[in-house]
Amino acid sequence: MQIRNIAIIAHVDHGKTTLVDKMLRQAGAFRDNQVVEERVMDSNPLEKERGITILAKNTAVKWGETKINIVDTPGHADFGGEVERILRMVDGVLLVVDAFDGPMPQTRFVLRKALELGRTPIVMINKIDRPGADPLRVHDEVLSLFIELEADESQLEFPTVYGSGRDGTSTLDLDQPLTDLAPLFDTIVAKVPPPPSDVAGPFQMLISTIDYSTYVGRIAIGRIERGTVKVGDSVLLVPMEEGKKPEQSRVTKLFGFQGLDRVEVPSAHAGEIVCLSGLEGVEIGATVTDPEHPERLAGISVEEPTISVDFLVSNSPFAGKEGKYVTSRQLRERLFKELERNVALKVEETDSTDTWTVSGRGELHLSILMETMRREGYEFQVSRPRVITRTDASGQKFEPYEELAIDVPEEYMGTVFEKLGPRKAEMIEMKNPGQGLVRLLYKIPARGLFGYRSEFLTDTRGTGLIHHRFLEYGPWAGPLAGRIRGVLVSMEAGTAVAFALWSLSDRSVLFIEPGVPVYEGMILGENSRPGDMDVNPTKEKKLSNMRSKGADEAIVLEPPRLLTLEAALEYIEEDELIEVTPQSIRLRKRVLAASDRKKITRELKRERASA
């Protein structure tokens, strides 16, 4: 049987996972009467909630006499580590582009990786049934992008398929009617080269991803580069780093992919994507080889992280009330365990025994880890994100810059210009494709994006679109404009009362509602002016026997602004922390007591005056 290995890559929301759903259905992966939920490849609960792919996943379908291994990859640049290692085990990529939006920043990111590795591209212009879709314009934009990314001649001759992933239809020619996905499958079989097929050589396989099963332990997933492997074979595990000693293991189970299922197989040969179990201490980037030929394959290179946060053991007055795992030992073990499969993450010890610095590709990358740990029962605190800077030999400081793409109605352009100026954003391009939205392209320090997304959505009344990706390291841009308004800080411990919150609501935006337990130093809301304000949210109405008409009318409060983890990371300042528990996300001051905070402020003023 012939084999084709292909990864589906695209920008967020351009329809990868929905297209894979239809490919599985039309290739007969499901029974006719089988009930299958939408976006079946998004198996992680967080993926279903957010509508994005976070973890790359494998599936396989049969089309005629060919087995097609398909990998659904994340579209967000924060999960580039997933994309980079998955591209190592495929021979072609299916680039899905929205027929209305055209190529977006993360389209460029994933495509650049694929072209650098020499993968054969197929382009599918998706959602051609969408109002305002212009597939011919988008085709020209994709071609320009290929030229800009210095694709070679064979890659520039990419075949183009037009279709609708939602309807499961495609065509090679816009003048022809849309049919099923047969044109797409036929193009994959015809254009994607078969994988290496040196079946006779000594066994060799690169581990691209790792899974875990409580039944068989750690499972290594990758493509066999050379030779054949059978259940019971002795293999050598060669670590990615030079100098580490190889370990001998035995393959206890061997799985192939069929539809969404893993199927146990007795043997597999070069070109197939398989899962091996029985390899103790296996890690991503390691090579599994024949013991007689311990040849290491080139490891998986992942771009360096650009943002870091501190994870701290919770020392809040409410510590241990909601979480199952709260000690420094449990938190440390969980963070270092994450490194086994999250190759783009870094965890470092600090001088403090209850603090660890965790570095990732962006705020979303780090917040997904926090959300996952929170759901597992962990309780911890997180600091404000910091960019990771570099210094050259001459002592000049460099920081990460992002490419920021904004689609915004014309009437809100002035507000966007006004807000991005103090954040040191530099406009690269402005164009009006004539679809009611103007596209603005900026180069901006990564620091300048902290807190901007929520501001942008408010400024554009939710009508704007914002996307960004890592661009390069550039010279330090100097001080940037920070948060304009202060916060309301509780000066008492107890339970928030509607009467007290009602008296605060005129001059603030609240983050909590009546009946919520509070403690001294907890942040309750945003002040309407600069500077923090200490308030008492537990203050009740004085009772007396004097009554007047309308005095005891029901208090009506506006719904509070409930912060998500991403919004909280963008919002907090250096002297604040996020308290993360399985049930709550709270903001707090690092120093809880109001008297201690005032003392620190006085000392800082004295130091500045003497300097």
C-alpha positions in Angstrom: 0.0 0.0 0.0 1.2 3.5 -0.9 1.6 6.1 1.9 1.3 9.9 1.9 2.1 12.0 5.0 0.6 15.5 5.1 0.2 18.2 7.7 -2.7 20.7 7.5 -1.5 24.2 8.4 -3.3 27.5 8.5 -4.0 30.7 10.5 -6.4 30.5 13.4 -10.1 30.1 12.3 -9.4 29.4 8.6 -11.1 26.0 8.9 -8.4 23.3 9.3 -10.2 21.2 11.9 -13.6 21.4 10.2 -12.0 20.3 6.9 -10.4 17.3 8.6 -13.8 16.3 9.9 -15.2 16.2 6.3 -12.1 14.4 5.0 -12.6 11.7 7.7 -16.3 11.3 6.8 -15.8 11.2 3.1 -13.0 8.7 3.3 -15.2 6.3 5.3 -13.6 6.7 8.7 -17.0 6.7 10.3 -20.0 4.4 9.9 -23.0 5.9 8.1 -25.1 5.9 11.2 -22.3 6.9 13.6 -23.0 10.0 15.6 -19.8 12.2 15.5 -19.5 15.6 17.1 -18.2 18.7 15.3 -14.4 19.4 15.2 -13.8 15.8 16.3 -10.0 16.4 16.2 -10.2 19.0 18.9 -10.3 16.4 21.7 -9.0 18.6 24.5 -11.7 20.4 26.5 -9.8 23.7 26.2 -9.7 23.3 22.4 -13.5 22.8 22.2 -14.2 25.8 24.5 -11.9 28.2 22.7 -12.4 26.9 19.2 -8.7 26.6 18.5 -6.3 23.7 18.0 -3.6 23.6 20.8 -2.1 20.1 20.3 -1.2 18.6 17.0 -3.0 15.3 16.4 -2.6 12.4 14.0 -5.3 10.6 12.0 -5.2 8.4 8.9 -7.6 7.7 6.0 -7.6 5.4 3.0 -8.2 6.8 -0.4 -8.3 4.1 -3.0 -5.0 2.1 -2.6 -3.3 4.9 -0.7 -3.1 5.5 3.1 -3.0 9.2 3.9 -1.7 10.1 7.3 -3.1 13.6 8.2 -1.8 15.8 11.1 -4.0 18.7 12.3 -1.6 21.4 13.6 -2.3 24.5 15.7 -2.8 27.8 13.8 -1.6 30.1 16.6 2.0 31.2 16.6 2.2 30.7 20.3 2.1 26.9 19.6 4.8 27.0 17.0 6.7 24.4 18.9 3.9 21.9 18.0 4.0 22.9 14.3 7.9 22.7 14.0 8.2 19.2 15.3 5.2 17.9 13.4 6.6 19.1 10.1 9.5 16.8 10.6 7.4 13.7 10.1 5.5 14.7 6.9 6.4 15.1 3.3 3.8 17.7 2.2 1.6 20.4 3.7 -1.9 21.5 2.9 -2.1 25.2 3.4 -5.7 26.3 4.1 -6.4 30.0 3.5 -9.7 31.8 4.0 -11.1 33.1 0.7 -12.1 36.4 2.5 -9.2 37.1 4.9 -6.4 35.9 2.7 -2.9 35.2 4.2 -2.7 36.3 7.8 0.4 36.7 10.1 0.3 33.1 11.4 -0.2 31.8 7.8 3.2 33.3 7.1 4.7 31.8 10.2 3.7 28.1 9.6 4.3 28.4 5.8 7.8 29.7 6.3 8.6 26.7 8.5 7.3 24.2 5.9 9.1 25.8 3.0 12.4 25.9 5.0 12.1 22.1 5.5 11.5 21.6 1.8 8.0 20.3 2.2 5.7 20.1 -0.9 2.8 22.6 -0.6 -0.8 22.2 -1.7 -3.0 25.3 -1.3 -6.7 25.1 -0.5 -8.6 28.4 -0.6 -11.4 27.6 1.8 -14.8 29.2 2.5 -15.4 30.3 -1.1 -19.1 30.3 -0.2 -18.5 33.1 2.4 -20.1 36.5 1.6 -17.4 38.8 0.2 -15.1 35.9 -0.7 -12.6 36.6 -3.5 -10.7 33.4 -4.2 -8.8 34.9 -7.2 -7.5 37.8 -5.2 -6.5 35.5 -2.3 -4.7 33.2 -4.8 -2.5 36.1 -6.0 -1.8 37.1 -2.4 -0.7 33.5 -1.5 1.6 33.5 -4.6 3.1 36.8 -3.5 3.6 35.3 0.0 5.4 32.3 -1.5 7.7 34.6 -3.5 8.4 36.7 -0.4 9.3 33.6 1.6 11.8 32.6 -1.1 10.1 29.3 -2.1 12.0 27.3 -4.7 10.7 26.8 -8.2 9.0 23.5 -7.5 7.2 25.0 -4.5 6.0 28.0 -6.5 4.2 25.6 -8.8 1.8 24.6 -6.1 -1.5 23.2 -7.1 -4.6 25.1 -5.8 -7.9 23.6 -4.7 -11.0 25.7 -4.1 -13.7 24.6 -1.7 -15.8 24.8 1.4 -14.5 22.7 4.4 -17.9 23.2 6.2 -19.8 21.7 3.2 -17.1 19.1 2.3 -16.9 20.3 -1.3 -13.9 21.1 -3.5 -12.9 21.8 -7.2 -9.7 22.5 -9.1 -11.4 25.0 -11.4 -13.7 27.8 -10.3 -15.6 27.5 -13.6 -16.5 23.9 -12.6 -19.2 23.1 -10.1 -18.2 22.1 -6.5 -18.3 18.4 -5.9 -17.1 16.3 -2.9 -13.5 16.3 -1.6 -12.4 13.8 -4.2 -10.4 16.6 -6.1 -8.6 17.4 -2.9 -7.8 13.7 -2.1 -6.6 13.1 -5.7 -4.4 16.2 -5.6 -2.8 15.0 -2.3 -2.1 11.5 -3.8 -0.7 12.9 -7.1 1.4 15.8 -5.7 2.7 14.9 -2.3 5.8 12.7 -2.6 5.9 9.3 -0.9 7.9 9.1 2.3 11.4 7.5 2.3 11.1 3.8 1.8 14.5 2.2 2.7 12.9 -0.9 4.2 16.0 -3.0 4.0 18.3 -0.6 6.0 18.8 -0.6 9.8 15.8 0.8 11.8 15.8 4.5 12.6 13.0 6.8 13.8 12.8 10.4 15.2 10.4 11.0 18.1 8.2 14.0 17.1 5.7 13.9 19.9 4.9 12.0 23.1 1.6 10.7 24.6 0.9 9.0 27.9 -1.4 6.1 28.7 -2.0 4.8 32.3 -2.0 1.3 30.8 1.3 1.2 28.8 3.0 4.4 30.1 4.8 6.8 27.8 4.1 6.4 24.0 6.6 7.7 21.4 5.1 8.9 18.1 7.1 9.6 15.0 7.8 8.6 11.4 10.0 5.6 10.6 12.9 7.1 8.5 14.5 3.7 7.7 14.1 0.0 8.1 11.4 -2.1 9.8 10.4 -2.5 13.5 8.4 -5.4 15.1 6.9 -5.9 18.5 9.6 -7.4 20.8 12.5 -5.8 18.9 15.5 -4.5 20.9 16.1 -0.8 20.1 18.5 1.9 21.3 17.2 5.2 22.5 19.8 7.9 21.5 19.1 11.3 23.3 19.0 14.5 21.3 21.9 16.1 23.3 25.4 15.0 22.6 27.2 13.4 25.5 24.2 11.7 27.0 24.4 7.9 27.2 22.0 5.9 24.9 19.7 3.4 26.6 18.6 0.0 25.4 14.9 -0.8 25.4 12.4 -3.2 23.9 9.3 -2.4 21.9 6.4 -3.9 23.9 3.5 -2.5 21.7 3.3 -1.0 18.3 0.3 1.1 17.0 -0.6 2.5 13.6 -3.4 5.1 12.9 -6.8 4.2 11.3 -9.3 7.0 11.3 -9.4 8.4 14.9 -8.3 5.1 16.4 -4.9 3.6 17.2 -4.7 0.1 15.9 -2.2 -2.4 17.3 0.0 -3.8 14.5 2.7 -6.5 14.6 5.3 -4.6 12.5 5.8 -1.3 10.5 8.2 -0.1 7.9 9.9 3.1 6.6 7.5 5.9 5.8 4.8 5.0 8.3 3.8 7.2 11.3 3.6 4.9 14.3 3.4 4.8 18.1 5.9 2.8 20.1 5.5 1.9 23.8 8.0 0.3 26.2 10.7 3.0 25.9 11.6 4.3 29.3 12.8 7.9 29.6 11.8 8.7 26.0 11.8 12.4 25.1 10.9 14.6 22.0 13.8 14.9 19.6 15.4 11.5 20.6 16.2 8.9 18.0 15.2 5.3 18.2 17.6 3.1 16.3 18.8 -0.4 15.7 21.3 -1.3 18.5 24.0 -2.1 16.0 23.7 1.2 14.2 23.2 4.0 16.8 23.0 6.9 14.3 21.4 10.1 15.7 19.0 12.1 13.5 19.1 15.9 13.5 17.0 17.0 16.5 14.0 19.2 16.5 15.0 22.9 16.6 12.5 25.2 18.3 12.7 29.0 18.4 13.6 30.4 21.7 10.8 31.7 24.1 10.1 35.4 24.2 8.0 35.9 27.3 8.5 34.7 30.9 6.4 34.8 34.1 7.1 33.7 37.7 5.1 30.8 39.1 4.9 31.1 42.9 3.5 28.9 45.7 0.3 30.6 46.9 0.8 32.5 50.2 -2.7 34.1 50.0 -4.9 34.1 53.1 -7.2 31.7 51.1 -4.3 29.3 50.2 -5.3 25.7 50.3 -9.1 26.3 50.5 -9.9 25.4 46.8 -6.8 23.6 45.4 -5.8 20.0 45.7 -2.1 20.5 45.0 -0.6 23.5 46.8 2.9 22.6 48.0 6.2 23.7 46.4 7.1 20.1 45.7 3.9 19.4 43.8 4.1 22.6 41.8 7.7 22.0 40.8 7.1 18.4 39.7 4.1 19.5 37.6 6.1 22.3 35.8 9.1 20.1 35.0 6.7 17.3 33.8 5.3 19.7 31.3 8.7 20.0 29.6 8.5 16.4 28.5 5.9 17.2 25.8 5.9 21.0 25.6 9.2 21.6 23.7 8.8 25.4 23.3 8.6 25.8 27.1 11.4 26.5 29.6 11.3 26.2 33.4 14.2 27.6 35.5 14.8 27.5 39.2 15.2 30.9 41.0 17.0 32.0 44.2 13.7 31.4 46.1 12.6 27.8 46.8 8.9 28.6 46.1 9.3 30.5 42.8 10.1 29.2 39.2 10.6 31.2 36.0 8.5 29.8 33.2 9.2 31.0 29.6 7.1 30.5 26.6 6.2 31.8 23.1 3.5 34.2 24.2 0.8 35.0 26.7 -1.6 32.4 25.2 1.1 29.7 25.4 1.6 30.4 29.1 -2.1 30.9 29.9 -3.0 27.5 28.4 -0.5 25.8 30.8 -2.0 27.8 33.7 -5.6 26.8 32.7 -4.6 23.2 32.3 -2.9 23.1 35.7 -5.8 24.9 37.3 -8.2 22.2 36.0 -6.0 19.5 37.4 -6.4 20.9 40.9 -3.3 23.0 41.2 -3.3 26.3 43.2 -0.5 28.9 42.6 0.3 32.5 41.9 1.6 34.2 38.7 3.5 37.4 38.2 3.2 40.0 35.4 4.7 38.7 32.1 8.2 40.1 31.1 9.9 40.0 27.8 13.1 38.1 27.5 15.9 40.5 26.4 19.3 39.8 24.8 22.5 41.8 25.0 25.2 41.8 22.2 28.9 42.0 22.7 28.9 45.8 22.7 26.4 45.9 25.6 23.4 47.0 23.5 20.0 45.7 24.7 17.6 43.9 22.3 14.0 42.9 22.9 11.4 40.9 20.9 9.3 42.6 18.3 5.9 41.4 17.0 4.2 41.8 13.6 0.8 43.2 14.5 -2.0 42.9 11.9 -5.2 44.8 12.6 -8.4 44.8 10.5 -10.6 47.7 11.6 -13.6 49.8 10.2 -12.4 53.2 8.9 -14.2 55.1 11.7 -12.1 53.6 14.4 -8.7 54.0 12.7 -7.9 57.3 14.6 -8.4 55.6 18.0 -6.1 52.7 16.9 -3.4 55.2 15.8 -3.8 57.2 19.1 -3.4 54.1 21.3 -0.5 52.5 19.4 1.6 55.6 19.3 2.7 55.6 23.0 3.3 51.8 22.7 6.1 52.5 20.2 4.3 50.8 17.3 5.7 51.5 13.8 3.4 51.2 10.8 4.7 49.0 8.0 1.7 48.9 5.7 -1.8 50.2 5.4 -4.2 48.9 2.7 -7.9 49.0 2.0 -9.0 45.8 0.2 -12.5 47.4 -0.2 -14.4 45.0 2.1 -15.3 47.6 4.7 -12.2 47.0 6.8 -8.8 48.6 6.6 -5.8 46.4 7.2 -3.0 48.0 9.2 0.4 46.2 9.6 2.7 47.3 12.5 6.0 46.4 14.0 5.6 46.7 17.8 7.7 45.7 20.8 6.2 42.6 22.5 5.9 44.7 25.7 3.6 47.1 23.8 1.0 44.5 23.3 0.5 43.8 27.0 -3.0 44.9 27.9 -3.8 46.2 24.4 -6.2 43.5 23.2 -9.0 44.3 25.6 -8.5 48.1 25.0 -8.7 47.4 21.2 -11.9 45.4 21.5 -13.5 48.2 23.6 -12.3 51.0 21.3 -13.6 49.2 18.1 -16.9 48.1 19.8 -15.9 44.5 19.1 -15.8 45.0 15.3 -12.0 44.9 14.9 -9.7 41.9 14.4 -6.2 41.7 15.8 -3.5 39.1 15.2 0.2 39.1 15.9 3.3 36.9 15.6 6.9 37.0 16.6 8.9 39.0 14.1 12.5 39.5 15.3 14.7 40.9 18.0 15.3 44.6 17.7 16.9 47.5 19.8 15.3 48.2 23.2 12.5 50.7 22.6 12.7 52.5 25.9 9.9 53.1 28.5 6.4 52.5 27.3 3.0 53.8 28.5 1.7 51.6 31.2 -1.8 51.1 32.8 -3.5 54.5 33.0 -5.9 53.8 35.8 -5.3 52.6 39.3 -7.2 49.8 41.2 -9.5 49.4 44.1 -7.8 47.4 46.9 -9.6 45.8 49.8 -8.5 47.1 53.2 -10.6 44.5 55.2 -11.1 40.8 55.2 -14.7 39.4 55.1 -17.5 39.1 52.5 -18.3 41.7 49.9 -21.6 43.5 50.5 -23.9 44.9 47.9 -24.3 48.2 49.8 -20.5 48.8 49.9 -20.0 47.8 46.2 -22.9 50.1 45.1 -21.1 53.1 46.7 -17.9 52.2 44.8 -19.6 51.4 41.5 -19.9 55.1 40.4 -16.1 55.6 40.3 -14.9 52.2 39.2 -15.4 49.0 37.2 -15.8 46.1 39.6 -14.2 42.6 39.2 -16.3 41.0 42.0 -20.0 40.6 42.9 -21.7 40.7 46.3 -21.2 37.6 48.5 -17.6 37.0 47.3 -15.1 36.4 50.1 -12.3 39.1 50.1 -9.1 39.7 52.0 -6.8 42.7 52.7 -4.7 43.4 49.6 -7.1 41.8 47.2 -7.9 43.8 44.0 -11.7 44.5 43.7 -11.9 46.6 40.5 -10.4 49.3 38.4 -10.4 52.9 39.7 -11.8 55.7 37.4 -8.6 57.7 37.8 -4.8 57.1 38.2 -3.6 55.8 41.6 -4.7 53.0 43.8 -7.5 53.4 46.3 -7.9 51.4 49.6 -11.6 50.6 50.1 -13.8 48.6 52.5 -16.1 46.2 50.5 -17.5 44.7 53.7 -19.1 47.9 55.0 -22.8 47.4 55.7 -25.6 50.0 55.9 -26.1 51.4 59.3 -29.4 50.3 60.8 -31.7 52.8 62.4 -35.4 53.2 63.1 -35.6 56.2 60.8 -37.1 55.5 57.4 -37.8 57.6 54.4 -39.6 56.9 51.1 -37.4 55.1 48.7 -34.5 54.7 51.2 -34.6 50.9 51.1 -35.1 50.3 47.4 -33.3 47.3 46.0 -29.7 48.0 45.1 -29.0 47.2 41.4 -25.3 46.7 40.4 -23.9 46.4 36.9 -22.5 42.9 36.2 -18.8 42.8 37.2 -16.0 42.4 34.6 -14.9 38.8 35.1 -11.3 38.5 34.1 -10.0 35.5 32.2 -6.4 34.3 32.7 -5.2 36.1 29.5 -7.0 39.3 30.4 -5.5 39.1 33.9 -2.0 38.6 32.6 -2.4 41.6 30.3 -3.9 43.8 33.2 -1.6 43.4 36.2 1.4 45.6 37.1 4.7 44.7 38.6 3.6 45.0 42.2 0.6 42.7 41.6 0.0 38.9 41.3 -2.7 36.6 39.9 -4.0 34.0 42.3 -5.0 30.9 40.3 -7.2 28.2 41.9 -9.5 25.5 40.4 -12.5 27.7 41.2 -11.3 31.3 41.1 -9.0 33.8 39.4 -8.2 36.7 41.8 -5.9 39.7 41.5 -3.9 40.8 44.5 -1.1 43.1 45.6 2.3 41.4 46.3 2.3 43.2 49.7 -1.1 42.7 51.2 -1.1 45.1 54.2 -2.0 48.7 53.3 0.4 50.1 55.9 3.3 48.1 54.4 2.5 49.3 50.9 2.5 52.9 52.1 5.9 52.4 53.8 7.4 51.0 50.6 6.0 54.0 48.6 7.5 56.5 51.0 10.9 54.7 50.8 10.8 54.8 47.0 10.0 58.5 47.0 12.9 59.1 49.4 15.3 57.2 47.1 14.2 59.1 44.0 14.6 62.4 45.9 18.1 61.5 47.0 19.1 60.3 43.5 
